[in-house]
Amino acid sequence: METRRGLAAGLAAYVIWGLFPLYFPLLKPSSAGEVLAHRIVWTLVTMGLLLAFARRWAWVKAVTGRQWAALSAAAVLIAVNWGTYILAVNDGKTIEASLGYFITPLFSVLLGVVLLKERLRPWQWTAVGIGVLAVVILTLDYGRPPWIALILTFTFGIYGLLKKRAAMPSAESMAIESAVLFVPAAGFAVWTQADGSAAFGHHGAGHVLLILALGIVTAAPLMLFNTAAQALPLSTVGLLQYLAPVLQFSVGLFVQHELMPGSRWTGFGLVWFALAILTFDAFRTARRSRAATPVTAAA
Protein backbone atom coordinates (compact mmCIF):
# COMPACT_ATOMS: atom_id res chain seq x y z
CA MET A 1 0.00 0.00 0.00
CA GLU A 2 2.82 2.38 0.91
CA THR A 3 4.64 1.60 -2.34
CA ARG A 4 1.48 2.16 -4.37
CA ARG A 5 0.90 5.51 -2.68
CA GLY A 6 4.51 6.51 -3.29
CA LEU A 7 4.31 5.53 -6.96
CA ALA A 8 1.11 7.53 -7.43
CA ALA A 9 2.69 10.55 -5.73
CA GLY A 10 5.85 10.27 -7.84
CA LEU A 11 3.90 9.98 -11.07
CA ALA A 12 1.76 12.98 -10.12
CA ALA A 13 4.83 15.08 -9.26
CA TYR A 14 6.63 14.40 -12.52
CA VAL A 15 3.47 14.80 -14.62
CA ILE A 16 2.92 18.25 -13.10
CA TRP A 17 6.54 19.22 -13.78
CA GLY A 18 6.27 17.79 -17.28
CA LEU A 19 3.15 19.80 -18.09
CA PHE A 20 4.57 23.16 -16.93
CA PRO A 21 5.05 24.19 -20.61
CA LEU A 22 1.25 24.25 -20.91
CA TYR A 23 0.86 26.44 -17.83
CA PHE A 24 3.34 29.26 -18.32
CA PRO A 25 1.91 30.48 -21.67
CA LEU A 26 -1.41 30.99 -19.85
CA LEU A 27 0.29 33.70 -17.79
CA LYS A 28 0.91 35.95 -20.77
CA PRO A 29 1.12 38.90 -21.22
CA SER A 30 3.20 38.75 -18.02
CA SER A 31 6.90 38.78 -18.85
CA ALA A 32 9.22 35.98 -17.75
CA GLY A 33 10.66 38.29 -15.10
CA GLU A 34 7.24 39.13 -13.68
CA VAL A 35 6.23 35.45 -13.62
CA LEU A 36 9.47 34.53 -11.86
CA ALA A 37 9.04 37.28 -9.25
CA HIS A 38 5.47 36.22 -8.47
CA ARG A 39 6.44 32.55 -8.40
CA ILE A 40 9.00 33.26 -5.68
CA VAL A 41 6.64 35.47 -3.67
CA TRP A 42 3.67 33.10 -3.74
CA THR A 43 5.83 30.05 -3.16
CA LEU A 44 7.04 31.61 0.09
CA VAL A 45 3.44 32.40 1.08
CA THR A 46 2.35 28.83 0.27
CA MET A 47 5.25 27.19 2.11
CA GLY A 48 4.69 29.48 5.09
CA LEU A 49 1.02 28.49 5.26
CA LEU A 50 1.87 24.79 4.98
CA LEU A 51 4.45 24.97 7.75
CA ALA A 52 2.12 27.05 9.93
CA PHE A 53 -0.71 24.55 9.45
CA ALA A 54 1.65 21.71 10.42
CA ARG A 55 3.04 23.82 13.30
CA ARG A 56 6.56 23.09 12.12
CA TRP A 57 8.68 26.05 13.23
CA ALA A 58 11.15 24.55 15.70
CA TRP A 59 13.52 23.75 12.83
CA VAL A 60 14.22 27.47 12.23
CA LYS A 61 16.43 27.73 15.32
CA ALA A 62 18.30 24.56 14.36
CA VAL A 63 19.40 25.76 10.90
CA THR A 64 23.20 26.06 10.84
CA GLY A 65 25.26 28.71 9.08
CA ARG A 66 26.47 26.03 6.64
CA GLN A 67 22.88 25.15 5.74
CA TRP A 68 21.97 28.83 5.28
CA ALA A 69 24.95 29.30 2.97
CA ALA A 70 24.17 26.19 0.91
CA LEU A 71 20.48 27.05 0.56
CA SER A 72 21.19 30.71 -0.25
CA ALA A 73 23.42 29.60 -3.13
CA ALA A 74 20.79 27.05 -4.12
CA ALA A 75 18.16 29.81 -4.14
CA VAL A 76 20.14 31.87 -6.65
CA LEU A 77 20.64 28.83 -8.88
CA ILE A 78 16.97 27.82 -8.84
CA ALA A 79 15.96 31.41 -9.64
CA VAL A 80 18.20 31.35 -12.72
CA ASN A 81 16.82 27.91 -13.59
CA TRP A 82 13.18 28.97 -13.23
CA GLY A 83 13.71 32.21 -15.14
CA THR A 84 15.51 30.45 -18.00
CA TYR A 85 12.83 27.78 -18.22
CA ILE A 86 9.94 30.25 -18.25
CA LEU A 87 11.69 32.35 -20.91
CA ALA A 88 12.40 29.26 -23.02
CA VAL A 89 8.82 27.97 -22.92
CA ASN A 90 7.31 31.37 -23.74
CA ASP A 91 9.85 31.81 -26.54
CA GLY A 92 8.94 28.53 -28.24
CA LYS A 93 12.03 26.58 -27.12
CA THR A 94 10.38 23.93 -24.96
CA ILE A 95 12.21 21.07 -26.69
CA GLU A 96 15.59 22.64 -25.99
CA ALA A 97 14.51 23.17 -22.38
CA SER A 98 13.59 19.47 -22.11
CA LEU A 99 17.09 18.62 -23.33
CA GLY A 100 18.48 20.33 -20.25
CA TYR A 101 16.63 17.95 -17.95
CA PHE A 102 17.52 14.94 -20.09
CA ILE A 103 21.24 15.60 -19.75
CA THR A 104 21.15 16.61 -16.07
CA PRO A 105 21.76 13.00 -14.87
CA LEU A 106 24.88 12.86 -17.07
CA PHE A 107 26.09 16.18 -15.65
CA SER A 108 25.44 14.91 -12.12
CA VAL A 109 27.76 11.99 -12.83
CA LEU A 110 30.48 14.45 -13.90
CA LEU A 111 29.90 16.52 -10.77
CA GLY A 112 30.56 13.40 -8.74
CA VAL A 113 33.96 13.05 -10.42
CA VAL A 114 34.99 16.71 -10.23
CA LEU A 115 33.67 17.71 -6.81
CA LEU A 116 33.25 14.47 -4.88
CA LYS A 117 36.27 12.64 -6.36
CA GLU A 118 34.11 9.66 -7.31
CA ARG A 119 35.46 7.02 -9.67
CA LEU A 120 33.26 6.28 -12.66
CA ARG A 121 32.59 2.81 -13.91
CA PRO A 122 33.29 2.04 -17.62
CA TRP A 123 29.61 2.16 -18.56
CA GLN A 124 29.25 5.56 -16.87
CA TRP A 125 32.21 6.92 -18.84
CA THR A 126 30.60 5.57 -22.01
CA ALA A 127 27.32 7.32 -21.23
CA VAL A 128 29.07 10.62 -20.48
CA GLY A 129 31.10 10.39 -23.70
CA ILE A 130 27.98 9.77 -25.78
CA GLY A 131 26.29 12.69 -24.01
CA VAL A 132 29.18 15.02 -24.91
CA LEU A 133 28.99 13.85 -28.53
CA ALA A 134 25.26 14.58 -28.54
CA VAL A 135 25.86 18.13 -27.32
CA VAL A 136 28.45 18.66 -30.09
CA ILE A 137 25.96 17.43 -32.73
CA LEU A 138 23.21 19.65 -31.34
CA THR A 139 25.59 22.62 -31.30
CA LEU A 140 26.20 22.09 -35.02
CA ASP A 141 22.46 21.69 -35.60
CA TYR A 142 21.45 24.86 -33.73
CA GLY A 143 24.43 26.80 -35.09
CA ARG A 144 25.28 27.65 -31.47
CA PRO A 145 25.70 25.78 -28.20
CA PRO A 146 22.29 24.78 -26.78
CA TRP A 147 22.59 27.50 -24.14
CA ILE A 148 19.12 27.06 -22.68
CA ALA A 149 19.69 23.34 -22.11
CA LEU A 150 23.18 23.90 -20.72
CA ILE A 151 22.07 26.63 -18.30
CA LEU A 152 19.20 24.44 -17.06
CA THR A 153 21.55 21.48 -16.68
CA PHE A 154 24.28 23.37 -14.81
CA THR A 155 21.94 25.25 -12.48
CA PHE A 156 19.75 22.25 -11.64
CA GLY A 157 22.67 19.85 -11.28
CA ILE A 158 24.57 22.08 -8.85
CA TYR A 159 21.30 23.01 -7.12
CA GLY A 160 20.71 19.33 -6.39
CA LEU A 161 24.21 18.96 -4.99
CA LEU A 162 23.76 21.95 -2.67
CA LYS A 163 20.39 20.65 -1.50
CA LYS A 164 21.98 17.30 -0.71
CA ARG A 165 24.70 19.01 1.33
CA ALA A 166 22.15 21.13 3.19
CA ALA A 167 20.33 17.92 4.22
CA MET A 168 17.00 19.54 5.09
CA PRO A 169 13.41 18.41 4.42
CA SER A 170 11.97 19.74 1.17
CA ALA A 171 9.32 22.06 2.67
CA GLU A 172 11.73 23.72 5.06
CA SER A 173 14.49 24.10 2.49
CA MET A 174 12.10 25.57 -0.09
CA ALA A 175 10.84 28.03 2.52
CA ILE A 176 14.40 29.22 3.16
CA GLU A 177 15.17 29.49 -0.56
CA SER A 178 12.01 31.52 -1.16
CA ALA A 179 12.77 33.73 1.83
CA VAL A 180 16.29 34.44 0.51
CA LEU A 181 14.82 35.52 -2.83
CA PHE A 182 11.72 37.26 -1.45
CA VAL A 183 13.02 40.82 -1.12
CA PRO A 184 14.39 41.17 -4.69
CA ALA A 185 11.37 39.30 -6.11
CA ALA A 186 8.82 41.43 -4.24
CA GLY A 187 10.80 44.57 -5.11
CA PHE A 188 10.71 43.68 -8.80
CA ALA A 189 6.97 42.98 -8.66
CA VAL A 190 6.31 46.34 -6.97
CA TRP A 191 8.60 48.15 -9.43
CA THR A 192 6.76 46.74 -12.47
CA GLN A 193 3.47 47.86 -10.95
CA ALA A 194 4.87 51.35 -10.36
CA ASP A 195 6.23 51.81 -13.88
CA GLY A 196 3.10 50.40 -15.52
CA SER A 197 4.75 47.39 -17.17
CA ALA A 198 3.09 44.78 -14.92
CA ALA A 199 0.35 42.55 -16.28
CA PHE A 200 -0.73 41.32 -12.84
CA GLY A 201 -4.04 42.88 -11.83
CA HIS A 202 -4.66 44.40 -15.28
CA HIS A 203 -5.92 41.40 -17.29
CA GLY A 204 -8.90 40.07 -15.41
CA ALA A 205 -9.59 37.87 -12.42
CA GLY A 206 -8.60 34.69 -14.29
CA HIS A 207 -5.09 35.98 -14.89
CA VAL A 208 -4.75 37.03 -11.24
CA LEU A 209 -5.83 33.57 -10.05
CA LEU A 210 -3.35 31.87 -12.38
CA ILE A 211 -0.54 34.04 -11.02
CA LEU A 212 -1.56 33.40 -7.41
CA ALA A 213 -1.66 29.66 -8.14
CA LEU A 214 2.07 29.72 -8.92
CA GLY A 215 2.79 29.03 -5.26
CA ILE A 216 0.57 25.94 -5.19
CA VAL A 217 1.83 24.75 -8.58
CA THR A 218 5.39 24.98 -7.25
CA ALA A 219 4.72 23.46 -3.83
CA ALA A 220 2.37 20.60 -4.83
CA PRO A 221 4.83 18.54 -6.93
CA LEU A 222 7.55 19.17 -4.36
CA MET A 223 5.41 17.66 -1.59
CA LEU A 224 4.35 14.76 -3.84
CA PHE A 225 7.98 14.07 -4.74
CA ASN A 226 8.92 14.06 -1.06
CA THR A 227 6.26 11.40 -0.45
CA ALA A 228 7.54 9.33 -3.35
CA ALA A 229 11.19 9.61 -2.28
CA GLN A 230 10.33 8.25 1.17
CA ALA A 231 8.18 5.36 -0.07
CA LEU A 232 9.99 4.15 -3.21
CA PRO A 233 13.40 2.62 -3.92
CA LEU A 234 15.93 5.08 -5.34
CA SER A 235 16.04 3.12 -8.60
CA THR A 236 12.30 3.66 -9.14
CA VAL A 237 12.58 7.38 -8.42
CA GLY A 238 15.50 7.49 -10.86
CA LEU A 239 13.32 6.06 -13.62
CA LEU A 240 10.41 8.37 -12.83
CA GLN A 241 12.64 11.45 -13.26
CA TYR A 242 12.70 10.89 -17.03
CA LEU A 243 8.92 11.32 -17.22
CA ALA A 244 9.07 15.13 -16.86
CA PRO A 245 11.44 15.84 -19.79
CA VAL A 246 9.61 13.26 -21.92
CA LEU A 247 6.35 15.15 -21.35
CA GLN A 248 8.06 18.51 -21.94
CA PHE A 249 9.54 17.21 -25.19
CA SER A 250 6.10 15.88 -26.24
CA VAL A 251 4.44 19.23 -25.52
CA GLY A 252 7.06 21.06 -27.56
CA LEU A 253 6.74 18.62 -30.47
CA PHE A 254 3.03 17.85 -30.63
CA VAL A 255 1.35 20.85 -28.99
CA GLN A 256 3.67 23.77 -29.75
CA HIS A 257 4.82 22.21 -33.06
CA GLU A 258 8.50 23.10 -32.67
CA LEU A 259 10.84 22.06 -35.47
CA MET A 260 12.84 18.83 -35.16
CA PRO A 261 15.14 18.36 -38.19
CA GLY A 262 16.92 15.05 -38.70
CA SER A 263 20.21 16.18 -37.15
CA ARG A 264 18.36 17.26 -34.00
CA TRP A 265 16.72 13.84 -33.75
CA THR A 266 20.21 12.33 -33.96
CA GLY A 267 21.44 14.48 -31.07
CA PHE A 268 18.44 13.70 -28.89
CA GLY A 269 18.66 10.02 -29.83
CA LEU A 270 22.24 9.91 -28.59
CA VAL A 271 21.21 11.56 -25.31
CA TRP A 272 18.47 8.96 -24.81
CA PHE A 273 20.94 6.17 -25.63
CA ALA A 274 23.37 7.57 -23.05
CA LEU A 275 20.60 7.68 -20.44
CA ALA A 276 19.66 4.07 -21.24
CA ILE A 277 23.27 3.04 -20.63
CA LEU A 278 23.39 5.02 -17.38
CA THR A 279 20.14 3.43 -16.19
CA PHE A 280 21.30 -0.07 -17.14
CA ASP A 281 24.55 0.41 -15.25
CA ALA A 282 22.73 1.73 -12.17
CA PHE A 283 20.39 -1.28 -12.06
CA ARG A 284 23.24 -3.73 -12.65
CA THR A 285 25.33 -2.17 -9.87
CA ALA A 286 22.37 -2.16 -7.47
CA ARG A 287 21.66 -5.83 -8.21
CA ARG A 288 25.28 -6.78 -7.59
CA SER A 289 25.32 -4.84 -4.33
CA ARG A 290 22.22 -6.67 -3.10
CA ALA A 291 23.70 -10.01 -4.10
CA ALA A 292 26.92 -9.24 -2.23
CA THR A 293 25.11 -8.25 0.98
CA PRO A 294 25.21 -11.12 3.48
CA VAL A 295 21.90 -12.33 4.86
CA THR A 296 21.79 -12.45 8.65
CA ALA A 297 19.40 -14.59 10.65
CA ALA A 298 16.95 -12.92 12.96
CA ALA A 299 17.78 -13.21 16.64
Buried (B, 14 or more C-beta within 10 A) or exposed (E): EEEEEBBBBBBBBBBBBBBBBBBBBEBEEBBBBBBBBBBBBBBBBBBBEBBEEEEBEEBEEEBEEEBEEBBBBBBBBBBBBBBBBBBBBBEBBBBBBBBBBBBBBBBBBBBBBEEEEEEBBEBBBBBBEBBBBBBEBBBEBBEEEBBBBBBBBBBBBBBBBBBEBBEBEBBBBBBBBBBBBBEEBBEBBEEBBEEEEBBBEEBEEEBBEBBBBBBBBBBBBBBBBBBBBEBBEEBBBBBBBBBBBBBBBBBBBEEBEBEBEEEBEBBBEBBBBBBEBBBEBBEEBBEEEEEEEEEEEEE
